[in-house]
Amino acid sequence: MTLASPSQLARTGLLLLALALGLVACSGTSNLIKPAELAPNPSLLGARLAWTAKVDPIDFPLDVKVNGHLVALASSNGLVAVLDGRTGAELWRAKLADAIAAGVGSDGRLVAVLTRQNDLVILESGRELWRHKTPAQGFTPPLVAGGRVFHLAADRSVTAFDAASGRRLWTQQRPGEALVLRQAGVLLAVGDTLVVGLGGRLVGMNPGNGTTRWEAPIATPRGTNDVERLVDVIGRVSREADMLCARAFQAAVACVNASRGNVLWTKPASGSVGLHGDEKLVFGVESDGKVMAWQRADGQLAWSSEQLRYRGISTPLAVGRSVVVGDASGLVHWLSRVDGALLNRMATDGSAVVSGPVLAEGTLVVVTRQGGIFGFKPE
């Protein structure tokens, strides 16, 4: 981790400092702790590898974006691509001159990424439409929705742009803690409200002008130093209708009513990857690799599985009768939604699964650190 004094921050014009991704991007495997030994694969759930594809290596907080059968993703060296999730066929790819820091956002037509030179870049069918230089680095994929592009920066500013022209529509800025996580935060649309993770809070904003409609505290900063006080809300979130469930880094999981902005429940939790769920349960992974399930209605613990501890587990995905996670060795694990028992396990290319698995019209899509893309279909 690199730290800077307040005077250094002032000289660079930054309000916040990013933590190294390697400290927090996943519930990683320590060199001093032996990963849990894997039980034999019971193969209780049928699945097959339907297709594979390839992009370049990925070393940033990638969010794979799915719109119907379209799967948009990017690699660190500036490659942006859209695939057909049903077949793995590449629909288009583009190569930017700059390395990518965060992405991707997409509405199915436009694709947005952030470069390490702080450029917000919008593409359509592989052609760059426009780019805008932002005043601070960003680690959260842009949101493309309602004819606008929304950008959350590391200085905790939120900016809206016209998607067609790139014209800036509004910017809202608020102060926060001295540090920010170098990983994807929360930026999504719920009805006519823009929901943003700002520090340890979910904030509902008017997408037309950025004014605040409500604030819901997920966790309150505590501790004696800036690192201990980090409680940034991180993506992905679990949404069912107006109910959003989110994680505050190493502090808590909570569910919020996104219409009224009130917190429905909160539970202590120590994890650094996002959540997923269904109408009954919310699934998450703790920093030691325990896979957890909470009751969506009241936050009570439904079950906990320790069979993947210290294996560097990804954000989970609830699909069918299973919860799917990837690990740091490129294995994909299907766990039972009922009790977390192992149902199946399949391999990719031996490098860590990045982001979390996604679902594209019945195909489970997994992306690895080496840029391997794997499409699995249930049998």
N, C-alpha and C positions, 0 to 999 in steps of 0.2 A: 504494500500500500504506500502511496506517495501522499505526503501531507504538505500543506503550505501555510505560512503564517498569514494573519489578517492583512499585513502590509503587502505580501505577495499577491494575495487575492485582489486587493484594491488596485495594484499596479496592472494586473491583467484584465481588470474590469469584470472579473467573475464574482458571482455571489456564492456559488457552491463549488464543491470539489467532488470529483467522481472517484469512487472506490474501484479498485482493480476488479475486473470481471471474474477472475479466477477465484476470488475469495467468496463470491456470493452467487454465481450464476446457477448453481445446482447443488443438490445435496451430495457433494462430491466425496470421493473416496480418499481418505487420509493415507499417506504412505506409512503411517505408524499403526494403523488399524487394519486388520485383515478383513476383507469382505466376507460376508456370509457365504458358506458353501451352498451351492445350488442343489436342491433335491432333484431326483430323476424326473424327467418330463412326463407327466401323465397323459398328455395328448387327449384331454377330455373334450376339447373344443376344436372342431375341424377348421383349418385355415391353410391357405396355400399362397406361395409367392406368385403373383400374377404378372408383374413386370418390374423392371428396374430402369433407372435413368441416372444421369450423372451431371453434376455441376462441379464447380471448383470448391476448394476447402472453405469452411465457414468458421470464423473465430469471433463473431459478434452475436449479440442476443437476437437471433433470427426468430421471427414470428411467421410461420407458414400460413398464408391467407387462402381460404377456400370460399369460392362463390359458386354454388352448384357443383358442376364437374370441373371447374377451373381451379387450378392450384398454382398460386404465385409464390415465388421464392427468390432468393438472391444469395450470392456468395461474396466473400470478403473482398475479392479483387475487382468488384464492379459489375459482375455478371448478374443480370436480371432475367428471369425466365418465367414463362407460363406454360403449364402442362395440362393435358387432358387427364384428370385423375382416374378415369375409367380404364384407359389403355396405356398411360405413360407417354403418349405421343407429345412431342414438343410442338406447341403452337407458335411460339416466338421466343426469341432471346435477343437481348441487347447488351452491349458492353460499354459501361461508362468508363471515363478516363480516371475517375477517382475511386478510392476504396470506400466501402460501405460501412457505416457505423450502426445503422438500425433500419429495419424493414421486415416485411413489406406490409404496406397498406393497399387495399384494392376494393373497388366496388364492382368488380367483374369486367369493367372497361378500362379504367385508369389504374395504374400501379404507381405507388409512391414509395420512395426510399430517402434516407438521409445519408449523406456522405461524411467522411471524416474531415472534410474541409467546411463542414457546417452548411452544405447546400441541401435544400429540399428539392428533389427532382421528381417530376411527374412524366410518366411515359404512357403511350397508347399504342398498342400493336407493335411494340418494339421501337417506336419513334419517340424521341424526347420532345415533349410539348413545351415545357418551361422549367426553369429552376429559380430558386430564390435563396440568397445568402441569408442565413439566420445568425443572430448575434451570439448564440451559445450552442454548444454541442447538444445533441439529443440522443437518447438511447431507447426511446419508445417509438415503435412503428407509427407513422402518420395514419390518421383516420381519414378515409375518403367516403363521404356520405352526403346526400342531399345537395349535390352540386358544389360542395365545398371540400377543402382539405384542411384538417386540423393538425396542429403541430404542438407537442409538449416538449419543452426544452429543459435542460438540466438546471437552468436558473429558475425553474418553476414558473416560467411564463407559458401561456397558452395563446396561440395565434391561429386565426382562421383566414383562409385564402379562397378566392374564387377559383374553382377547379378548372374552368375553361381558360381564363386569362392569366392566372397567377397573381391577380391584384389582391393586396392585403386588405382584409375587411375589418379586422379588429385585433387587438392584443390586450390581454389581461395579465398583470404581473402581481405576484405576492411574495413576501419574504418567507423564509423557512429555516430549517436547521442548516448547519454549516456544511454537511456532507449530503451527497445524493448517491444512490446506487447506480452502478454502471450496468444496468439491465433494464429490461422492458418494464414500464409501469402500466398504468390503466388509462385508456382513452377509448371510449366507445359511446355509441348512441343508443339510448333507450327511449323509444317513442320520440317526443320532440325535445328531449333533454340530452345534453352532452355531459357524460359522466367522466370525471377526471380524477386520477389519484394525485393528490398534492400532500406530500409528507405522509402522515399517518391517517389522512382523511380521504374519503370519497366526497367529491364536490359536484353537485348538479348545477350546470350552467345553461343559460339561454344561448343556443347556438347562433342566434341572430346577432347578438351584441356582446356575449361573454359575461353578462351579469350573473351573479350567483343566485340560484334559486334555493339551494339547501346545502348543508354540510353535515356529514355523518362521520364521527370519529371511530376509526377502527382500532387504533392504539394511540396511546399518549407517550411521547418521548420521555425516557427516564435514564438515569445513569450519571456518571461523573465526568464523562468525556463525550466528544462528538460521535465517536464510533459506537459507544454503548447506546446513544440516543437515536440511532438509525431505526426508524419504524416505517419506512416508505411502503406504500401499498403497491403490490407487484401483480403483473399479469401472468397467466390469464385469470379471468373471473368466471364463476359459474352463474349463469343467468337462467332463471325460469320465470317467464312473464316479467313482472316488475320486481322480482326478488333477485338481488345481486348478492353473491357471496364472494368474499375476497380475503386475501391474506396480507397482513402487515408483516414485513420482514422480521423474522425471528421473534415475533411478539404475540400475534393473535390471528385467529380466523373469525370472521363475523359475517352476518347477513343483514342486508339493508333493504328497505322498501324504497325503490327508486322513484316512485311517484311522490311520496311524502317526504323522503329523506330521513326517516327515522331508523335507528338501529334496532333490529329485531332481536338479535342475540350476539354475544361475543364470547369466545373461549380462548384461553391461553394456548399457544402453539408455537413451536420453534422450527420454522422451515423457511426456505428461500426460493421455492418455485410455486407457481400458481395452482389454481384449483380447477376442478371440473365436477360435474354432477348430473343428477336427474331430478325428477319431481319429488323424490323421497330422501335422497342422500347427497352429501357433498363429499368429494374425495380429494385428499391431499397427501403430500409426502413431507415428512419431517426431515430435518437436516441429517439425521443418522440413517435415513433410508426407510424408516417405518412408514408403511402405507396406512392411511387413516380414513375412516368413514364416519361422518357426523350426520345425525338426523337433521334434515333441512328445516323441519318445523321448529325445533327448539335447541339445536346444537349439541344434544346429548350424543356421546360416543356410541356408535353402532358396532364397530369392530376395529381392530388394529392388527396388522400383519408385520412380523419382524423377519420374514424369510428373505428379504432383499436388503438387509441392513448393510450400510457402507458400500453399496454398489453404484453410487452416483446416479440416483433415479431421477428421471425427467418429470415434467408436469404430466399428470394423468389425463386419460381420456375415457369417459364412460361411453361404451358402445355395446349394443345388444345386451347380453347377460354378463358382460365382463367389464373390468376396468383395465385399460391397457397402459403400460409404462415402458419406457426404454431405459437402458442403463449405460454406464460408462464403457462397457466392452462391446456395445452394439447389439446386445440381445434385446428382444422384444418379449415382454411377459404379459400374458392374459390372466388376470385374477378374477375370481368370482365376485360379483357385486354383493352377494349375500353374506360372505364371511371372509373374503380375501384369499381363499385357497387358490393354489396354482391350477390353471386349466390347460395352459399350453405355453410353449416357449419357442421362439424362432430367432435365427441369427441374421445379421445384416453383413457389414463389411469389417467388423472388428473395431471400428472407431465409435466414439460416444454418440448416442442419440442426442441431437440438439432440439431445442424448443420442446415440443411435446407432440405425440402422434395427432393426426387430424383425420377427419372422415370426409371423403369426397364421393357422394352418391354411392355408398356401399363399399367403397374401397378405403382401407386403412392405409394412410400414407405416412411413412417414417423417413426422416432426413437425418444423415449422420454428419459428424464433424469433417470427414473427408469429402463431403459433397455427394455421397451416395443417396439415391432416392429409391425407396422400395414401396411397391404397392401390394398389399396383402388383401386377399378376398376370403370371406368365410365360405365354408363348404357345407 
